[in-house]
Amino acid sequence: MAITAQMVKELRESTGAGMMDAKKALTETDGNIEAAVDWLRTKGLAKAAKKSDRVAAEGLVAVAVRDGKGVAVEVNSETDFVGKNAEFQDMVGNIAQTALSVDSVDELRNAEMNGKTVAEVVTDAVAKIGEKMDLRRMETVQGDTVVSYVHNAAAEGMGRIGVLVALKGDNAEIGKQIAMHVAATSPASLSEADLDPALVEREKTVLTEQARESGKPDAVIEKMIAGRMSKYFEEVTLLGQKFVINPDVTVAQAAKDAGVEVLAFVRMAVGEGIEKREEDFAAEVAKTRGAS
């Protein structure tokens, strides 16, 4: 029986197996989907499917830099224990190095690593280690100087918080200090111009309502809002923030004094934005009893 691309796609989606494994399973079972699923299970290659409904919000962020380009990748697992696993760390480090040669997370998933695609390598790791894993995201920066920093590194170049800073100019020392600043303050954007307009509008709405409650004249309220928005921009933008190394100057001024300009930054923390399912023991027992 001819094995079609649609059959391979269907099997991959139902099992989490890699493309070549899915195709081989279908070939071995003459195109029988159910038999192919069983074939993959006997080989330990369908293990990922059993874990597809779990939440993977732990793991590692890895950073890598080469020739003026920096990448940060996040690979998630279900427990923080896996982040201490040497094999998992080795895989994440190799994924970060592979990421230096691509421009997006989709390209990265399909990039070759150790004779397989990165997606297939992750699926193999799921089967071997026994937890759901996910190559969640990748971000890049470029500049004359690119500096990386990992806060509380679990291994070389990886941990729970990874930072990249791209500079115009050559001063790795100030770049490292700014990267540490980014890790500590988690700015929302590089500058006011880069802020999400929806975020700015929401903040302005809140500040406007607060100012109106003062009962002061409209002209005074407008000045209050302008002043508070200016303060807000100083607090949430990297260039406007007071430099943690020297609070007497902003990050922008510190960079200028060091002869460089900050072009971009990335701050990536494990699990941020992922909704973690949390149930207390009583609720878990009650759910189990209800299912019996």
C-alpha positions as CSV (number, residue, x, y, z in Angstrom):
1,M,0.0,0.0,0.0
2,A,1.3,3.5,-0.9
3,I,2.2,5.6,2.2
4,T,0.9,9.1,1.7
5,A,2.0,12.3,3.4
6,Q,-1.5,12.7,4.9
7,M,-1.1,9.2,6.6
8,V,2.3,10.2,8.0
9,K,0.8,13.5,9.3
10,E,-2.1,11.7,10.9
11,L,0.2,9.2,12.7
12,R,2.6,11.9,13.8
13,E,-0.3,14.0,15.3
14,S,-1.7,11.0,17.2
15,T,1.5,9.7,18.5
16,G,4.0,12.5,18.7
17,A,6.5,10.4,16.7
18,G,9.1,11.8,14.3
19,M,8.4,12.0,10.6
20,M,10.8,9.2,9.7
21,D,9.6,7.0,12.5
22,A,6.0,7.5,11.5
23,K,6.8,6.6,7.9
24,K,8.7,3.5,8.9
25,A,5.9,2.4,11.1
26,L,3.4,2.7,8.3
27,T,5.7,0.9,5.9
28,E,6.1,-2.0,8.4
29,T,2.4,-2.3,8.9
30,D,1.3,-1.8,5.3
31,G,-0.4,1.5,6.0
32,N,-2.6,0.3,8.9
33,I,-2.8,3.3,11.2
34,E,-3.8,1.4,14.3
35,A,-1.1,-1.3,13.8
36,A,1.4,1.5,13.1
37,V,0.5,3.1,16.5
38,D,1.1,-0.2,18.2
39,W,4.4,-0.6,16.3
40,L,5.6,2.8,17.5
41,R,4.5,1.9,21.1
42,T,6.6,-1.3,21.1
43,K,9.6,0.8,20.0
44,G,8.9,3.4,22.7
45,L,8.4,6.1,20.1
46,A,4.8,6.9,20.9
47,K,5.4,7.6,24.5
48,A,5.1,11.4,23.8
49,A,1.4,11.0,22.9
50,K,0.5,9.6,26.4
51,K,1.9,12.8,27.9
52,S,0.4,15.3,25.5
53,D,-2.2,16.6,28.0
54,R,0.4,17.4,30.7
55,V,1.7,20.8,31.4
56,A,5.4,21.3,30.7
57,A,6.3,24.5,32.5
58,E,9.8,23.7,33.9
59,G,13.0,23.1,31.9
60,L,15.9,25.3,30.8
61,V,16.7,28.4,28.9
62,A,20.0,28.2,27.0
63,V,21.9,31.1,25.3
64,A,24.6,31.0,22.7
65,V,26.6,33.7,20.8
66,R,28.6,33.6,17.6
67,D,29.8,36.2,15.2
68,G,27.6,39.1,16.4
69,K,24.5,37.0,16.8
70,G,22.9,35.7,20.0
71,V,20.2,33.2,20.5
72,A,18.1,32.2,23.4
73,V,15.9,29.1,23.4
74,E,13.5,27.6,25.9
75,V,13.0,23.8,26.2
76,N,10.3,22.9,28.7
77,S,9.8,19.7,30.8
78,E,7.3,18.8,33.4
79,T,9.5,18.9,36.4
80,D,12.6,21.0,37.4
81,F,14.3,17.7,38.2
82,V,14.8,17.1,34.5
83,G,16.6,20.4,34.2
84,K,19.3,18.8,36.3
85,N,19.6,15.8,34.0
86,A,22.9,15.7,32.1
87,E,21.4,14.3,29.0
88,F,18.6,16.9,28.9
89,Q,21.2,19.7,29.5
90,D,23.4,18.3,26.6
91,M,20.3,18.3,24.3
92,V,19.3,21.8,25.2
93,G,22.9,23.1,24.7
94,N,23.1,21.4,21.3
95,I,19.7,23.0,20.3
96,A,21.0,26.4,21.3
97,Q,24.1,25.9,19.1
98,T,21.9,24.7,16.2
99,A,19.7,27.8,16.6
100,L,22.6,30.0,15.7
101,S,22.2,28.9,12.1
102,V,18.4,29.5,11.8
103,D,16.1,32.5,12.1
104,S,12.9,31.1,13.7
105,V,11.7,28.5,16.1
106,D,9.9,26.7,13.2
107,E,13.1,26.5,11.3
108,L,14.9,25.3,14.4
109,R,12.4,22.4,14.9
110,N,13.1,21.3,11.3
111,A,16.9,21.9,11.5
112,E,19.2,18.9,11.4
113,M,21.0,17.9,14.7
114,N,22.9,14.7,15.1
115,G,21.3,13.2,12.0
116,K,17.7,14.0,12.9
117,T,15.5,17.0,13.1
118,V,15.5,18.9,16.4
119,A,11.8,18.0,16.8
120,E,12.7,14.3,16.4
121,V,15.5,14.6,18.9
122,V,13.1,16.2,21.4
123,T,10.6,13.4,20.8
124,D,13.3,10.8,21.4
125,A,14.2,12.4,24.6
126,V,10.5,12.3,25.7
127,A,10.5,8.5,25.2
128,K,13.8,8.1,27.0
129,I,13.4,10.4,30.0
130,G,9.7,9.9,30.4
131,E,8.4,13.5,30.6
132,K,6.6,15.7,28.2
133,M,9.0,18.2,26.6
134,D,8.6,21.1,24.3
135,L,10.9,23.4,22.3
136,R,8.7,26.4,23.1
137,R,10.5,29.4,21.7
138,M,13.6,31.1,20.3
139,E,14.7,34.7,20.2
140,T,17.7,36.4,18.5
141,V,19.6,39.6,18.7
142,Q,22.4,41.0,16.5
143,G,25.0,43.7,17.0
144,D,28.7,44.6,16.9
145,T,28.9,43.1,20.4
146,V,26.5,40.5,21.8
147,V,26.8,39.5,25.4
148,S,25.0,36.6,27.2
149,Y,24.2,36.1,30.8
150,V,22.6,33.3,32.7
151,H,21.2,33.9,36.2
152,N,22.0,31.0,38.6
153,A,23.3,28.7,35.8
154,A,22.4,25.0,36.0
155,A,25.2,24.3,33.5
156,E,27.4,26.3,31.1
157,G,25.2,28.7,29.1
158,M,21.8,27.6,30.6
159,G,19.6,28.1,33.5
160,R,16.2,29.4,34.5
161,I,16.8,33.0,33.2
162,G,18.8,33.8,30.2
163,V,19.7,37.2,28.9
164,L,21.2,38.6,25.6
165,V,22.2,42.2,25.0
166,A,23.3,43.5,21.6
167,L,25.4,46.6,21.4
168,K,26.6,49.0,18.7
169,G,30.3,49.3,19.6
170,D,32.8,47.2,21.4
171,N,32.5,47.0,25.2
172,A,31.7,43.5,26.5
173,E,32.2,44.6,30.1
174,I,29.3,47.1,30.1
175,G,27.3,44.6,28.0
176,K,27.6,42.1,30.8
177,Q,26.6,44.6,33.4
178,I,23.5,45.6,31.4
179,A,22.7,42.0,30.9
180,M,22.8,41.5,34.7
181,H,20.6,44.6,35.0
182,V,18.1,43.1,32.6
183,A,18.0,39.8,34.6
184,A,17.2,41.7,37.8
185,T,14.7,44.3,36.5
186,S,12.9,42.5,33.7
187,P,12.2,45.6,31.6
188,A,9.1,45.5,29.3
189,S,10.9,46.9,26.3
190,L,14.0,48.7,25.1
191,S,12.5,52.1,24.9
192,E,9.1,53.9,25.0
193,A,8.7,53.5,21.2
194,D,9.0,49.7,21.6
195,L,6.3,49.3,24.3
196,D,3.1,47.5,23.4
197,P,0.5,50.2,22.7
198,A,-2.2,48.2,24.5
199,L,0.0,48.1,27.6
200,V,0.6,51.9,27.4
201,E,-3.1,52.6,27.0
202,R,-4.1,50.4,29.9
203,E,-1.6,52.1,32.2
204,K,-2.8,55.5,31.0
205,T,-6.4,54.6,31.7
206,V,-5.6,53.5,35.3
207,L,-3.5,56.6,35.9
208,T,-6.3,58.8,34.5
209,E,-8.9,57.3,36.8
210,Q,-6.6,57.7,39.8
211,A,-5.9,61.4,38.9
212,R,-9.6,62.2,38.5
213,E,-10.4,60.9,41.9
214,S,-8.2,63.7,43.3
215,G,-11.0,66.2,42.3
216,K,-8.5,68.6,40.9
217,P,-9.1,70.8,37.8
218,D,-8.7,69.2,34.3
219,A,-5.6,71.2,33.6
220,V,-3.9,69.9,36.7
221,I,-5.1,66.4,36.0
222,E,-3.5,66.4,32.6
223,K,-0.2,67.4,34.1
224,M,-0.5,64.7,36.7
225,I,-1.1,62.1,34.0
226,A,1.8,63.3,31.9
227,G,4.1,63.2,34.9
228,R,3.0,59.8,36.0
229,M,3.3,58.3,32.5
230,S,6.8,59.7,32.2
231,K,7.6,58.0,35.5
232,Y,6.1,54.8,34.2
233,F,8.3,54.8,31.1
234,E,11.3,55.3,33.2
235,E,10.4,52.2,35.3
236,V,9.5,49.8,32.5
237,T,11.9,50.6,29.6
238,L,15.5,49.4,29.7
239,L,17.0,52.6,28.5
240,G,15.0,54.7,30.9
241,Q,15.7,52.7,34.0
242,K,18.2,53.7,36.6
243,F,21.3,51.5,36.1
244,V,21.5,49.0,39.0
245,I,25.3,49.3,39.0
246,N,25.1,53.1,39.3
247,P,21.6,54.4,40.1
248,D,22.7,58.0,39.5
249,V,22.5,57.4,35.7
250,T,20.1,55.7,33.4
251,V,21.0,52.6,31.4
252,A,21.1,54.7,28.2
253,Q,23.5,57.2,29.8
254,A,25.7,54.4,31.2
255,A,26.0,52.8,27.8
256,K,26.8,56.2,26.2
257,D,29.5,56.9,28.8
258,A,31.0,53.5,27.9
259,G,31.0,54.4,24.2
260,V,28.3,52.0,23.1
261,E,24.6,52.0,22.2
262,V,22.1,49.3,23.3
263,L,20.4,48.0,20.2
264,A,18.3,45.1,21.6
265,F,17.9,42.7,24.5
266,V,16.2,39.4,25.3
267,R,15.2,38.2,28.7
268,M,13.8,34.7,28.7
269,A,12.7,32.9,31.9
270,V,11.6,29.3,32.1
271,G,7.8,28.9,32.1
272,E,6.8,32.5,31.9
273,G,3.3,32.8,30.4
274,I,2.5,29.1,30.8
275,E,-0.6,28.4,32.9
276,K,0.4,25.8,35.4
277,R,-2.4,23.5,36.6
278,E,-2.4,23.2,40.4
279,E,-4.8,21.0,42.3
280,D,-4.7,20.4,46.0
281,F,-4.7,16.8,47.3
282,A,-8.3,16.9,48.4
283,A,-9.5,18.0,45.0
284,E,-7.4,15.4,43.3
285,V,-8.9,12.6,45.5
286,A,-12.4,13.9,44.9
287,K,-11.8,13.9,41.2
288,T,-10.5,10.3,41.4
289,R,-13.5,9.2,43.4
290,G,-15.9,10.8,41.0
291,A,-14.4,8.9,38.1
292,S,-14.7,5.6,39.8
